Structures are given as structure tokens and as C-alpha cells.
Amino acid sequence: MPIFLWSIGSNAIDYSNGHIIPGTTFLEFFTSSVLGSALVSIIHFLFAIIGSVIAWLILKLKEGK
């Protein structure tokens, strides 16, 4: 959840600074921001799970020795 909020906040700052494609409506920008933030959150979650599994496997290997 924090990475989602961080990404939304980053997009909101970009919008307020005018760093958008000319002609983009607020609804288009908002929809793209939410979907992009969801994608970033999913990717972050997957890497966190992979890292946790790797750490768990390392601990299991150390316990076996």
C-alpha cells in the first residue's frame, strides 16, 4: 500500500507541475496514474515475495547443516 500511495503522490506532483502530455484530461491522467501505480505495486510485491522466498530458502539450507 505505501508504494501505491507514493506512486500516486508522485503522479499528482507531476500533474501539478504540468509534466503531462498536452490535451490530456484530468480523468485520463487519473486513470492512467491509478493503473500505473497498481502495476508498480504489483511488481514491487512480486519482487518482495521472491526475495522472501530466497531468504527463507537460505535459512532452511543453513538449518540443515
PDBQT receptor file of N, H, CA, C and O in Angstrom, charges set to zero:
ATOM      1  N   MET A   1       0.806  -1.195   0.000  1.00  0.00    +0.000 N 
ATOM      2  CA  MET A   1       0.000   0.000   0.000  1.00  0.00    +0.000 C 
ATOM      3  C   MET A   1       0.859   1.275   0.000  1.00  0.00    +0.000 C 
ATOM      4  O   MET A   1       0.531   2.219  -0.718  1.00  0.00    +0.000 OA
ATOM      5  N   PRO A   2       1.955   1.332   0.787  1.00  0.00    +0.000 N 
ATOM      6  CA  PRO A   2       2.756   2.565   0.756  1.00  0.00    +0.000 C 
ATOM      7  C   PRO A   2       3.340   2.863  -0.626  1.00  0.00    +0.000 C 
ATOM      8  O   PRO A   2       3.407   4.025  -1.026  1.00  0.00    +0.000 OA
ATOM      9  N   ILE A   3       3.762   1.828  -1.360  1.00  0.00    +0.000 N 
ATOM     10  H   ILE A   3       3.707   0.884  -1.035  1.00  0.00    +0.000 HD
ATOM     11  CA  ILE A   3       4.337   2.084  -2.680  1.00  0.00    +0.000 C 
ATOM     12  C   ILE A   3       3.266   2.612  -3.634  1.00  0.00    +0.000 C 
ATOM     13  O   ILE A   3       3.557   3.430  -4.507  1.00  0.00    +0.000 OA
ATOM     14  N   PHE A   4       2.024   2.142  -3.466  1.00  0.00    +0.000 N 
ATOM     15  H   PHE A   4       1.788   1.478  -2.758  1.00  0.00    +0.000 HD
ATOM     16  CA  PHE A   4       0.909   2.634  -4.290  1.00  0.00    +0.000 C 
ATOM     17  C   PHE A   4       0.672   4.113  -4.010  1.00  0.00    +0.000 C 
ATOM     18  O   PHE A   4       0.530   4.912  -4.936  1.00  0.00    +0.000 OA
ATOM     19  N   LEU A   5       0.629   4.472  -2.732  1.00  0.00    +0.000 N 
ATOM     20  H   LEU A   5       0.745   3.822  -1.980  1.00  0.00    +0.000 HD
ATOM     21  CA  LEU A   5       0.409   5.875  -2.363  1.00  0.00    +0.000 C 
ATOM     22  C   LEU A   5       1.571   6.757  -2.808  1.00  0.00    +0.000 C 
ATOM     23  O   LEU A   5       1.360   7.884  -3.258  1.00  0.00    +0.000 OA
ATOM     24  N   TRP A   6       2.794   6.248  -2.684  1.00  0.00    +0.000 N 
ATOM     25  H   TRP A   6       2.965   5.333  -2.318  1.00  0.00    +0.000 HD
ATOM     26  CA  TRP A   6       3.957   7.003  -3.140  1.00  0.00    +0.000 C 
ATOM     27  C   TRP A   6       3.865   7.266  -4.646  1.00  0.00    +0.000 C 
ATOM     28  O   TRP A   6       4.143   8.374  -5.104  1.00  0.00    +0.000 OA
ATOM     29  N   SER A   7       3.480   6.258  -5.399  1.00  0.00    +0.000 N 
ATOM     30  H   SER A   7       3.254   5.358  -5.026  1.00  0.00    +0.000 HD
ATOM     31  CA  SER A   7       3.380   6.406  -6.848  1.00  0.00    +0.000 C 
ATOM     32  C   SER A   7       2.260   7.380  -7.233  1.00  0.00    +0.000 C 
ATOM     33  O   SER A   7       2.429   8.203  -8.133  1.00  0.00    +0.000 OA
ATOM     34  N   ILE A   8       1.130   7.283  -6.554  1.00  0.00    +0.000 N 
ATOM     35  H   ILE A   8       0.993   6.615  -5.822  1.00  0.00    +0.000 HD
ATOM     36  CA  ILE A   8       0.027   8.228  -6.802  1.00  0.00    +0.000 C 
ATOM     37  C   ILE A   8       0.485   9.651  -6.476  1.00  0.00    +0.000 C 
ATOM     38  O   ILE A   8       0.223  10.585  -7.234  1.00  0.00    +0.000 OA
ATOM     39  N   GLY A   9       1.169   9.805  -5.347  1.00  0.00    +0.000 N 
ATOM     40  H   GLY A   9       1.383   9.047  -4.731  1.00  0.00    +0.000 HD
ATOM     41  CA  GLY A   9       1.668  11.130  -4.965  1.00  0.00    +0.000 C 
ATOM     42  C   GLY A   9       2.651  11.686  -5.967  1.00  0.00    +0.000 C 
ATOM     43  O   GLY A   9       2.620  12.876  -6.281  1.00  0.00    +0.000 OA
ATOM     44  N   SER A  10       3.523  10.832  -6.472  1.00  0.00    +0.000 N 
ATOM     45  H   SER A  10       3.548   9.865  -6.217  1.00  0.00    +0.000 HD
ATOM     46  CA  SER A  10       4.484  11.257  -7.487  1.00  0.00    +0.000 C 
ATOM     47  C   SER A  10       3.768  11.717  -8.761  1.00  0.00    +0.000 C 
ATOM     48  O   SER A  10       4.141  12.720  -9.370  1.00  0.00    +0.000 OA
ATOM     49  N   ASN A  11       2.751  10.979  -9.142  1.00  0.00    +0.000 N 
ATOM     50  H   ASN A  11       2.449  10.164  -8.647  1.00  0.00    +0.000 HD
ATOM     51  CA  ASN A  11       1.978  11.361 -10.334  1.00  0.00    +0.000 C 
ATOM     52  C   ASN A  11       1.206  12.656 -10.100  1.00  0.00    +0.000 C 
ATOM     53  O   ASN A  11       1.082  13.473 -11.013  1.00  0.00    +0.000 OA
ATOM     54  N   ALA A  12       0.686  12.853  -8.887  1.00  0.00    +0.000 N 
ATOM     55  H   ALA A  12       0.786  12.189  -8.146  1.00  0.00    +0.000 HD
ATOM     56  CA  ALA A  12      -0.042  14.085  -8.571  1.00  0.00    +0.000 C 
ATOM     57  C   ALA A  12       0.891  15.293  -8.639  1.00  0.00    +0.000 C 
ATOM     58  O   ALA A  12       0.500  16.362  -9.109  1.00  0.00    +0.000 OA
ATOM     59  N   ILE A  13       2.125  15.118  -8.168  1.00  0.00    +0.000 N 
ATOM     60  H   ILE A  13       2.443  14.250  -7.787  1.00  0.00    +0.000 HD
ATOM     61  CA  ILE A  13       3.102  16.210  -8.247  1.00  0.00    +0.000 C 
ATOM     62  C   ILE A  13       3.438  16.516  -9.709  1.00  0.00    +0.000 C 
ATOM     63  O   ILE A  13       3.550  17.680 -10.092  1.00  0.00    +0.000 OA
ATOM     64  N   ASP A  14       3.597  15.475 -10.516  1.00  0.00    +0.000 N 
ATOM     65  H   ASP A  14       3.506  14.529 -10.205  1.00  0.00    +0.000 HD
ATOM     66  CA  ASP A  14       3.838  15.686 -11.947  1.00  0.00    +0.000 C 
ATOM     67  C   ASP A  14       2.689  16.458 -12.586  1.00  0.00    +0.000 C 
ATOM     68  O   ASP A  14       2.912  17.357 -13.397  1.00  0.00    +0.000 OA
ATOM     69  N   TYR A  15       1.467  16.107 -12.220  1.00  0.00    +0.000 N 
ATOM     70  H   TYR A  15       1.286  15.377 -11.561  1.00  0.00    +0.000 HD
ATOM     71  CA  TYR A  15       0.297  16.789 -12.774  1.00  0.00    +0.000 C 
ATOM     72  C   TYR A  15       0.269  18.252 -12.358  1.00  0.00    +0.000 C 
ATOM     73  O   TYR A  15       0.000  19.133 -13.174  1.00  0.00    +0.000 OA
ATOM     74  N   SER A  16       0.550  18.507 -11.074  1.00  0.00    +0.000 N 
ATOM     75  H   SER A  16       0.769  17.791 -10.411  1.00  0.00    +0.000 HD
ATOM     76  CA  SER A  16       0.506  19.893 -10.594  1.00  0.00    +0.000 C 
ATOM     77  C   SER A  16       1.633  20.740 -11.177  1.00  0.00    +0.000 C 
ATOM     78  O   SER A  16       1.499  21.959 -11.289  1.00  0.00    +0.000 OA
ATOM     79  N   ASN A  17       2.746  20.100 -11.550  1.00  0.00    +0.000 N 
ATOM     80  H   ASN A  17       2.855  19.110 -11.459  1.00  0.00    +0.000 HD
ATOM     81  CA  ASN A  17       3.853  20.835 -12.160  1.00  0.00    +0.000 C 
ATOM     82  C   ASN A  17       3.698  20.982 -13.668  1.00  0.00    +0.000 C 
ATOM     83  O   ASN A  17       4.514  21.634 -14.319  1.00  0.00    +0.000 OA
ATOM     84  N   GLY A  18       2.655  20.379 -14.223  1.00  0.00    +0.000 N 
ATOM     85  H   GLY A  18       1.991  19.850 -13.694  1.00  0.00    +0.000 HD
ATOM     86  CA  GLY A  18       2.404  20.497 -15.654  1.00  0.00    +0.000 C 
ATOM     87  C   GLY A  18       3.197  19.527 -16.505  1.00  0.00    +0.000 C 
ATOM     88  O   GLY A  18       3.341  19.747 -17.708  1.00  0.00    +0.000 OA
ATOM     89  N   HIS A  19       3.715  18.463 -15.917  1.00  0.00    +0.000 N 
ATOM     90  H   HIS A  19       3.599  18.285 -14.940  1.00  0.00    +0.000 HD
ATOM     91  CA  HIS A  19       4.514  17.480 -16.652  1.00  0.00    +0.000 C 
ATOM     92  C   HIS A  19       3.602  16.409 -17.238  1.00  0.00    +0.000 C 
ATOM     93  O   HIS A  19       3.726  15.227 -16.916  1.00  0.00    +0.000 OA
ATOM     94  N   ILE A  20       2.696  16.832 -18.092  1.00  0.00    +0.000 N 
ATOM     95  H   ILE A  20       2.596  17.792 -18.353  1.00  0.00    +0.000 HD
ATOM     96  CA  ILE A  20       1.757  15.908 -18.720  1.00  0.00    +0.000 C 
ATOM     97  C   ILE A  20       1.732  16.165 -20.218  1.00  0.00    +0.000 C 
ATOM     98  O   ILE A  20       2.216  17.191 -20.696  1.00  0.00    +0.000 OA
ATOM     99  N   ILE A  21       1.167  15.231 -20.941  1.00  0.00    +0.000 N 
ATOM    100  H   ILE A  21       0.773  14.398 -20.553  1.00  0.00    +0.000 HD
ATOM    101  CA  ILE A  21       1.026  15.397 -22.389  1.00  0.00    +0.000 C 
ATOM    102  C   ILE A  21      -0.077  16.429 -22.636  1.00  0.00    +0.000 C 
ATOM    103  O   ILE A  21      -1.169  16.300 -22.082  1.00  0.00    +0.000 OA
ATOM    104  N   PRO A  22       0.185  17.438 -23.449  1.00  0.00    +0.000 N 
ATOM    105  CA  PRO A  22      -0.856  18.449 -23.728  1.00  0.00    +0.000 C 
ATOM    106  C   PRO A  22      -2.115  17.796 -24.281  1.00  0.00    +0.000 C 
ATOM    107  O   PRO A  22      -2.046  16.890 -25.111  1.00  0.00    +0.000 OA
ATOM    108  N   GLY A  23      -3.250  18.260 -23.816  1.00  0.00    +0.000 N 
ATOM    109  H   GLY A  23      -3.306  18.996 -23.141  1.00  0.00    +0.000 HD
ATOM    110  CA  GLY A  23      -4.526  17.738 -24.279  1.00  0.00    +0.000 C 
ATOM    111  C   GLY A  23      -5.051  16.584 -23.449  1.00  0.00    +0.000 C 
ATOM    112  O   GLY A  23      -6.148  16.088 -23.706  1.00  0.00    +0.000 OA
ATOM    113  N   THR A  24      -4.286  16.149 -22.457  1.00  0.00    +0.000 N 
ATOM    114  H   THR A  24      -3.395  16.553 -22.248  1.00  0.00    +0.000 HD
ATOM    115  CA  THR A  24      -4.728  15.062 -21.589  1.00  0.00    +0.000 C 
ATOM    116  C   THR A  24      -5.706  15.610 -20.559  1.00  0.00    +0.000 C 
ATOM    117  O   THR A  24      -5.414  16.587 -19.870  1.00  0.00    +0.000 OA
ATOM    118  N   THR A  25      -6.866  14.972 -20.460  1.00  0.00    +0.000 N 
ATOM    119  H   THR A  25      -7.103  14.178 -21.019  1.00  0.00    +0.000 HD
ATOM    120  CA  THR A  25      -7.848  15.418 -19.469  1.00  0.00    +0.000 C 
ATOM    121  C   THR A  25      -7.457  14.875 -18.097  1.00  0.00    +0.000 C 
ATOM    122  O   THR A  25      -6.637  13.965 -17.973  1.00  0.00    +0.000 OA
ATOM    123  N   PHE A  26      -8.072  15.463 -17.071  1.00  0.00    +0.000 N 
ATOM    124  H   PHE A  26      -8.738  16.202 -17.172  1.00  0.00    +0.000 HD
ATOM    125  CA  PHE A  26      -7.777  15.016 -15.717  1.00  0.00    +0.000 C 
ATOM    126  C   PHE A  26      -8.193  13.557 -15.529  1.00  0.00    +0.000 C 
ATOM    127  O   PHE A  26      -7.477  12.787 -14.889  1.00  0.00    +0.000 OA
ATOM    128  N   LEU A  27      -9.344  13.173 -16.080  1.00  0.00    +0.000 N 
ATOM    129  H   LEU A  27      -9.926  13.799 -16.599  1.00  0.00    +0.000 HD
ATOM    130  CA  LEU A  27      -9.816  11.794 -15.924  1.00  0.00    +0.000 C 
ATOM    131  C   LEU A  27      -8.860  10.807 -16.589  1.00  0.00    +0.000 C 
ATOM    132  O   LEU A  27      -8.585   9.745 -16.031  1.00  0.00    +0.000 OA
ATOM    133  N   GLU A  28      -8.356  11.142 -17.763  1.00  0.00    +0.000 N 
ATOM    134  H   GLU A  28      -8.579  12.006 -18.215  1.00  0.00    +0.000 HD
ATOM    135  CA  GLU A  28      -7.379  10.272 -18.433  1.00  0.00    +0.000 C 
ATOM    136  C   GLU A  28      -6.102  10.157 -17.602  1.00  0.00    +0.000 C 
ATOM    137  O   GLU A  28      -5.556   9.068 -17.427  1.00  0.00    +0.000 OA
ATOM    138  N   PHE A  29      -5.640  11.292 -17.097  1.00  0.00    +0.000 N 
ATOM    139  H   PHE A  29      -6.084  12.177 -17.239  1.00  0.00    +0.000 HD
ATOM    140  CA  PHE A  29      -4.423  11.287 -16.292  1.00  0.00    +0.000 C 
ATOM    141  C   PHE A  29      -4.630  10.493 -15.009  1.00  0.00    +0.000 C 
ATOM    142  O   PHE A  29      -3.761   9.717 -14.612  1.00  0.00    +0.000 OA
ATOM    143  N   PHE A  30      -5.778  10.683 -14.356  1.00  0.00    +0.000 N 
ATOM    144  H   PHE A  30      -6.484  11.313 -14.679  1.00  0.00    +0.000 HD
ATOM    145  CA  PHE A  30      -6.070   9.984 -13.104  1.00  0.00    +0.000 C 
ATOM    146  C   PHE A  30      -6.159   8.477 -13.325  1.00  0.00    +0.000 C 
ATOM    147  O   PHE A  30      -5.607   7.696 -12.550  1.00  0.00    +0.000 OA
ATOM    148  N   THR A  31      -6.858   8.073 -14.387  1.00  0.00    +0.000 N 
ATOM    149  H   THR A  31      -7.307   8.707 -15.017  1.00  0.00    +0.000 HD
ATOM    150  CA  THR A  31      -6.988   6.648 -14.687  1.00  0.00    +0.000 C 
ATOM    151  C   THR A  31      -5.627   6.029 -14.973  1.00  0.00    +0.000 C 
ATOM    152  O   THR A  31      -5.305   4.956 -14.463  1.00  0.00    +0.000 OA
ATOM    153  N   SER A  32      -4.849   6.696 -15.774  1.00  0.00    +0.000 N 
ATOM    154  H   SER A  32      -5.111   7.567 -16.189  1.00  0.00    +0.000 HD
ATOM    155  CA  SER A  32      -3.515   6.181 -16.093  1.00  0.00    +0.000 C 
ATOM    156  C   SER A  32      -2.626   6.151 -14.853  1.00  0.00    +0.000 C 
ATOM    157  O   SER A  32      -1.807   5.244 -14.707  1.00  0.00    +0.000 OA
ATOM    158  N   SER A  33      -2.772   7.121 -13.966  1.00  0.00    +0.000 N 
ATOM    159  H   SER A  33      -3.437   7.858 -14.085  1.00  0.00    +0.000 HD
ATOM    160  CA  SER A  33      -1.986   7.148 -12.728  1.00  0.00    +0.000 C 
ATOM    161  C   SER A  33      -2.356   5.988 -11.813  1.00  0.00    +0.000 C 
ATOM    162  O   SER A  33      -1.478   5.341 -11.243  1.00  0.00    +0.000 OA
ATOM    163  N   VAL A  34      -3.646   5.724 -11.672  1.00  0.00    +0.000 N 
ATOM    164  H   VAL A  34      -4.360   6.250 -12.136  1.00  0.00    +0.000 HD
ATOM    165  CA  VAL A  34      -4.091   4.629 -10.802  1.00  0.00    +0.000 C 
ATOM    166  C   VAL A  34      -3.639   3.290 -11.367  1.00  0.00    +0.000 C 
ATOM    167  O   VAL A  34      -3.131   2.446 -10.629  1.00  0.00    +0.000 OA
ATOM    168  N   LEU A  35      -3.818   3.089 -12.664  1.00  0.00    +0.000 N 
ATOM    169  H   LEU A  35      -4.231   3.775 -13.264  1.00  0.00    +0.000 HD
ATOM    170  CA  LEU A  35      -3.397   1.827 -13.276  1.00  0.00    +0.000 C 
ATOM    171  C   LEU A  35      -1.880   1.661 -13.222  1.00  0.00    +0.000 C 
ATOM    172  O   LEU A  35      -1.387   0.569 -12.939  1.00  0.00    +0.000 OA
ATOM    173  N   GLY A  36      -1.145   2.723 -13.487  1.00  0.00    +0.000 N 
ATOM    174  H   GLY A  36      -1.545   3.610 -13.717  1.00  0.00    +0.000 HD
ATOM    175  CA  GLY A  36       0.311   2.665 -13.411  1.00  0.00    +0.000 C 
ATOM    176  C   GLY A  36       0.790   2.402 -11.993  1.00  0.00    +0.000 C 
ATOM    177  O   GLY A  36       1.731   1.636 -11.788  1.00  0.00    +0.000 OA
ATOM    178  N   SER A  37       0.156   3.028 -11.020  1.00  0.00    +0.000 N 
ATOM    179  H   SER A  37      -0.609   3.651 -11.186  1.00  0.00    +0.000 HD
ATOM    180  CA  SER A  37       0.521   2.813  -9.624  1.00  0.00    +0.000 C 
ATOM    181  C   SER A  37       0.212   1.384  -9.187  1.00  0.00    +0.000 C 
ATOM    182  O   SER A  37       0.964   0.786  -8.418  1.00  0.00    +0.000 OA
ATOM    183  N   ALA A  38      -0.901   0.841  -9.683  1.00  0.00    +0.000 N 
ATOM    184  H   ALA A  38      -1.513   1.327 -10.308  1.00  0.00    +0.000 HD
ATOM    185  CA  ALA A  38      -1.237  -0.548  -9.371  1.00  0.00    +0.000 C 
ATOM    186  C   ALA A  38      -0.185  -1.487  -9.955  1.00  0.00    +0.000 C 
ATOM    187  O   ALA A  38       0.220  -2.450  -9.303  1.00  0.00    +0.000 OA
ATOM    188  N   LEU A  39       0.258  -1.211 -11.180  1.00  0.00    +0.000 N 
ATOM    189  H   LEU A  39      -0.070  -0.429 -11.710  1.00  0.00    +0.000 HD
ATOM    190  CA  LEU A  39       1.291  -2.033 -11.809  1.00  0.00    +0.000 C 
ATOM    191  C   LEU A  39       2.605  -1.967 -11.032  1.00  0.00    +0.000 C 
ATOM    192  O   LEU A  39       3.249  -2.993 -10.808  1.00  0.00    +0.000 OA
ATOM    193  N   VAL A  40       2.997  -0.773 -10.625  1.00  0.00    +0.000 N 
ATOM    194  H   VAL A  40       2.474   0.060 -10.807  1.00  0.00    +0.000 HD
ATOM    195  CA  VAL A  40       4.217  -0.610  -9.828  1.00  0.00    +0.000 C 
ATOM    196  C   VAL A  40       4.092  -1.376  -8.511  1.00  0.00    +0.000 C 
ATOM    197  O   VAL A  40       5.050  -2.009  -8.068  1.00  0.00    +0.000 OA
ATOM    198  N   SER A  41       2.922  -1.321  -7.890  1.00  0.00    +0.000 N 
ATOM    199  H   SER A  41       2.143  -0.806  -8.250  1.00  0.00    +0.000 HD
ATOM    200  CA  SER A  41       2.702  -2.031  -6.636  1.00  0.00    +0.000 C 
ATOM    201  C   SER A  41       2.779  -3.542  -6.819  1.00  0.00    +0.000 C 
ATOM    202  O   SER A  41       3.356  -4.241  -5.987  1.00  0.00    +0.000 OA
ATOM    203  N   ILE A  42       2.202  -4.044  -7.898  1.00  0.00    +0.000 N 
ATOM    204  H   ILE A  42       1.733  -3.476  -8.574  1.00  0.00    +0.000 HD
ATOM    205  CA  ILE A  42       2.239  -5.484  -8.174  1.00  0.00    +0.000 C 
ATOM    206  C   ILE A  42       3.673  -5.944  -8.416  1.00  0.00    +0.000 C 
ATOM    207  O   ILE A  42       4.088  -6.977  -7.890  1.00  0.00    +0.000 OA
ATOM    208  N   ILE A  43       4.427  -5.193  -9.201  1.00  0.00    +0.000 N 
ATOM    209  H   ILE A  43       4.089  -4.354  -9.628  1.00  0.00    +0.000 HD
ATOM    210  CA  ILE A  43       5.820  -5.553  -9.467  1.00  0.00    +0.000 C 
ATOM    211  C   ILE A  43       6.620  -5.532  -8.158  1.00  0.00    +0.000 C 
ATOM    212  O   ILE A  43       7.411  -6.440  -7.904  1.00  0.00    +0.000 OA
ATOM    213  N   HIS A  44       6.421  -4.513  -7.336  1.00  0.00    +0.000 N 
ATOM    214  H   HIS A  44       5.778  -3.775  -7.542  1.00  0.00    +0.000 HD
ATOM    215  CA  HIS A  44       7.110  -4.414  -6.053  1.00  0.00    +0.000 C 
ATOM    216  C   HIS A  44       6.751  -5.603  -5.165  1.00  0.00    +0.000 C 
ATOM    217  O   HIS A  44       7.627  -6.178  -4.518  1.00  0.00    +0.000 OA
ATOM    218  N   PHE A  45       5.477  -5.972  -5.128  1.00  0.00    +0.000 N 
ATOM    219  H   PHE A  45       4.766  -5.504  -5.653  1.00  0.00    +0.000 HD
ATOM    220  CA  PHE A  45       5.020  -7.101  -4.324  1.00  0.00    +0.000 C 
ATOM    221  C   PHE A  45       5.674  -8.400  -4.793  1.00  0.00    +0.000 C 
ATOM    222  O   PHE A  45       6.122  -9.199  -3.971  1.00  0.00    +0.000 OA
ATOM    223  N   LEU A  46       5.730  -8.614  -6.104  1.00  0.00    +0.000 N 
ATOM    224  H   LEU A  46       5.365  -7.965  -6.772  1.00  0.00    +0.000 HD
ATOM    225  CA  LEU A  46       6.331  -9.838  -6.632  1.00  0.00    +0.000 C 
ATOM    226  C   LEU A  46       7.815  -9.941  -6.275  1.00  0.00    +0.000 C 
ATOM    227  O   LEU A  46       8.285 -11.012  -5.890  1.00  0.00    +0.000 OA
ATOM    228  N   PHE A  47       8.549  -8.845  -6.399  1.00  0.00    +0.000 N 
ATOM    229  H   PHE A  47       8.168  -7.975  -6.712  1.00  0.00    +0.000 HD
ATOM    230  CA  PHE A  47       9.961  -8.867  -6.036  1.00  0.00    +0.000 C 
ATOM    231  C   PHE A  47      10.140  -9.081  -4.534  1.00  0.00    +0.000 C 
ATOM    232  O   PHE A  47      11.090  -9.745  -4.117  1.00  0.00    +0.000 OA
ATOM    233  N   ALA A  48       9.242  -8.527  -3.716  1.00  0.00    +0.000 N 
ATOM    234  H   ALA A  48       8.470  -7.988  -4.055  1.00  0.00    +0.000 HD
ATOM    235  CA  ALA A  48       9.319  -8.742  -2.268  1.00  0.00    +0.000 C 
ATOM    236  C   ALA A  48       9.069 -10.208  -1.933  1.00  0.00    +0.000 C 
ATOM    237  O   ALA A  48       9.748 -10.771  -1.073  1.00  0.00    +0.000 OA
ATOM    238  N   ILE A  49       8.108 -10.828  -2.598  1.00  0.00    +0.000 N 
ATOM    239  H   ILE A  49       7.557 -10.371  -3.296  1.00  0.00    +0.000 HD
ATOM    240  CA  ILE A  49       7.830 -12.252  -2.366  1.00  0.00    +0.000 C 
ATOM    241  C   ILE A  49       9.020 -13.097  -2.805  1.00  0.00    +0.000 C 
ATOM    242  O   ILE A  49       9.423 -14.015  -2.091  1.00  0.00    +0.000 OA
ATOM    243  N   ILE A  50       9.577 -12.801  -3.953  1.00  0.00    +0.000 N 
ATOM    244  H   ILE A  50       9.250 -12.055  -4.533  1.00  0.00    +0.000 HD
ATOM    245  CA  ILE A  50      10.741 -13.552  -4.445  1.00  0.00    +0.000 C 
ATOM    246  C   ILE A  50      11.908 -13.419  -3.465  1.00  0.00    +0.000 C 
ATOM    247  O   ILE A  50      12.571 -14.409  -3.153  1.00  0.00    +0.000 OA
ATOM    248  N   GLY A  51      12.160 -12.219  -2.985  1.00  0.00    +0.000 N 
ATOM    249  H   GLY A  51      11.622 -11.415  -3.238  1.00  0.00    +0.000 HD
ATOM    250  CA  GLY A  51      13.231 -12.001  -2.011  1.00  0.00    +0.000 C 
ATOM    251  C   GLY A  51      12.986 -12.748  -0.716  1.00  0.00    +0.000 C 
ATOM    252  O   GLY A  51      13.916 -13.296  -0.124  1.00  0.00    +0.000 OA
ATOM    253  N   SER A  52      11.737 -12.772  -0.273  1.00  0.00    +0.000 N 
ATOM    254  H   SER A  52      10.982 -12.327  -0.754  1.00  0.00    +0.000 HD
ATOM    255  CA  SER A  52      11.401 -13.501   0.950  1.00  0.00    +0.000 C 
ATOM    256  C   SER A  52      11.601 -15.003   0.777  1.00  0.00    +0.000 C 
ATOM    257  O   SER A  52      12.091 -15.674   1.685  1.00  0.00    +0.000 OA
ATOM    258  N   VAL A  53      11.230 -15.524  -0.370  1.00  0.00    +0.000 N 
ATOM    259  H   VAL A  53      10.832 -14.978  -1.108  1.00  0.00    +0.000 HD
ATOM    260  CA  VAL A  53      11.415 -16.956  -0.636  1.00  0.00    +0.000 C 
ATOM    261  C   VAL A  53      12.899 -17.298  -0.679  1.00  0.00    +0.000 C 
ATOM    262  O   VAL A  53      13.317 -18.325  -0.143  1.00  0.00    +0.000 OA
ATOM    263  N   ILE A  54      13.691 -16.450  -1.310  1.00  0.00    +0.000 N 
ATOM    264  H   ILE A  54      13.352 -15.617  -1.745  1.00  0.00    +0.000 HD
ATOM    265  CA  ILE A  54      15.141 -16.684  -1.359  1.00  0.00    +0.000 C 
ATOM    266  C   ILE A  54      15.729 -16.675   0.053  1.00  0.00    +0.000 C 
ATOM    267  O   ILE A  54      16.529 -17.545   0.396  1.00  0.00    +0.000 OA
ATOM    268  N   ALA A  55      15.337 -15.701   0.868  1.00  0.00    +0.000 N 
ATOM    269  H   ALA A  55      14.687 -14.994   0.590  1.00  0.00    +0.000 HD
ATOM    270  CA  ALA A  55      15.844 -15.632   2.244  1.00  0.00    +0.000 C 
ATOM    271  C   ALA A  55      15.395 -16.848   3.041  1.00  0.00    +0.000 C 
ATOM    272  O   ALA A  55      16.176 -17.402   3.814  1.00  0.00    +0.000 OA
ATOM    273  N   TRP A  56      14.153 -17.268   2.864  1.00  0.00    +0.000 N 
ATOM    274  H   TRP A  56      13.518 -16.818   2.235  1.00  0.00    +0.000 HD
ATOM    275  CA  TRP A  56      13.641 -18.442   3.563  1.00  0.00    +0.000 C 
ATOM    276  C   TRP A  56      14.425 -19.701   3.159  1.00  0.00    +0.000 C 
ATOM    277  O   TRP A  56      14.763 -20.528   4.006  1.00  0.00    +0.000 OA
ATOM    278  N   LEU A  57      14.708 -19.834   1.857  1.00  0.00    +0.000 N 
ATOM    279  H   LEU A  57      14.434 -19.163   1.169  1.00  0.00    +0.000 HD
ATOM    280  CA  LEU A  57      15.480 -20.990   1.388  1.00  0.00    +0.000 C 
ATOM    281  C   LEU A  57      16.897 -20.983   1.949  1.00  0.00    +0.000 C 
ATOM    282  O   LEU A  57      17.425 -22.035   2.311  1.00  0.00    +0.000 OA
ATOM    283  N   ILE A  58      17.512 -19.814   2.024  1.00  0.00    +0.000 N 
ATOM    284  H   ILE A  58      17.083 -18.960   1.731  1.00  0.00    +0.000 HD
ATOM    285  CA  ILE A  58      18.858 -19.715   2.601  1.00  0.00    +0.000 C 
ATOM    286  C   ILE A  58      18.833 -20.128   4.068  1.00  0.00    +0.000 C 
ATOM    287  O   ILE A  58      19.716 -20.854   4.525  1.00  0.00    +0.000 OA
ATOM    288  N   LEU A  59      17.829 -19.669   4.805  1.00  0.00    +0.000 N 
ATOM    289  H   LEU A  59      17.111 -19.079   4.433  1.00  0.00    +0.000 HD
ATOM    290  CA  LEU A  59      17.708 -20.059   6.217  1.00  0.00    +0.000 C 
ATOM    291  C   LEU A  59      17.497 -21.570   6.349  1.00  0.00    +0.000 C 
ATOM    292  O   LEU A  59      18.077 -22.199   7.234  1.00  0.00    +0.000 OA
ATOM    293  N   LYS A  60      16.689 -22.142   5.496  1.00  0.00    +0.000 N 
ATOM    294  H   LYS A  60      16.218 -21.631   4.777  1.00  0.00    +0.000 HD
ATOM    295  CA  LYS A  60      16.456 -23.597   5.537  1.00  0.00    +0.000 C 
ATOM    296  C   LYS A  60      17.729 -24.364   5.223  1.00  0.00    +0.000 C 
ATOM    297  O   LYS A  60      17.993 -25.405   5.825  1.00  0.00    +0.000 OA
ATOM    298  N   LEU A  61      18.519 -23.855   4.285  1.00  0.00    +0.000 N 
ATOM    299  H   LEU A  61      18.305 -23.010   3.796  1.00  0.00    +0.000 HD
ATOM    300  CA  LEU A  61      19.780 -24.521   3.958  1.00  0.00    +0.000 C 
ATOM    301  C   LEU A  61      20.763 -24.440   5.123  1.00  0.00    +0.000 C 
ATOM    302  O   LEU A  61      21.485 -25.401   5.387  1.00  0.00    +0.000 OA
ATOM    303  N   LYS A  62      20.801 -23.307   5.821  1.00  0.00    +0.000 N 
ATOM    304  H   LYS A  62      20.215 -22.526   5.607  1.00  0.00    +0.000 HD
ATOM    305  CA  LYS A  62      21.694 -23.150   6.979  1.00  0.00    +0.000 C 
ATOM    306  C   LYS A  62      21.259 -24.022   8.136  1.00  0.00    +0.000 C 
ATOM    307  O   LYS A  62      22.107 -24.514   8.880  1.00  0.00    +0.000 OA
ATOM    308  N   GLU A  63      19.967 -24.229   8.313  1.00  0.00    +0.000 N 
ATOM    309  H   GLU A  63      19.278 -23.829   7.709  1.00  0.00    +0.000 HD
ATOM    310  CA  GLU A  63      19.462 -25.081   9.389  1.00  0.00    +0.000 C 
ATOM    311  C   GLU A  63      19.840 -26.534   9.149  1.00  0.00    +0.000 C 
ATOM    312  O   GLU A  63      20.061 -27.284  10.100  1.00  0.00    +0.000 OA
ATOM    313  N   GLY A  64      19.915 -26.932   7.901  1.00  0.00    +0.000 N 
ATOM    314  H   GLY A  64      19.736 -26.323   7.128  1.00  0.00    +0.000 HD
ATOM    315  CA  GLY A  64      20.216 -28.313   7.568  1.00  0.00    +0.000 C 
ATOM    316  C   GLY A  64      21.670 -28.695   7.791  1.00  0.00    +0.000 C 
ATOM    317  O   GLY A  64      21.980 -29.884   7.861  1.00  0.00    +0.000 OA
ATOM    318  N   LYS A  65      22.560 -27.738   7.905  1.00  0.00    +0.000 N 
ATOM    319  H   LYS A  65      22.308 -26.772   7.849  1.00  0.00    +0.000 HD
ATOM    320  CA  LYS A  65      23.994 -28.021   8.040  1.00  0.00    +0.000 C 
ATOM    321  C   LYS A  65      24.388 -28.233   9.458  1.00  0.00    +0.000 C 
ATOM    322  O   LYS A  65      25.560 -28.481   9.743  1.00  0.00    +0.000 OA
TER     323      LYS A  65
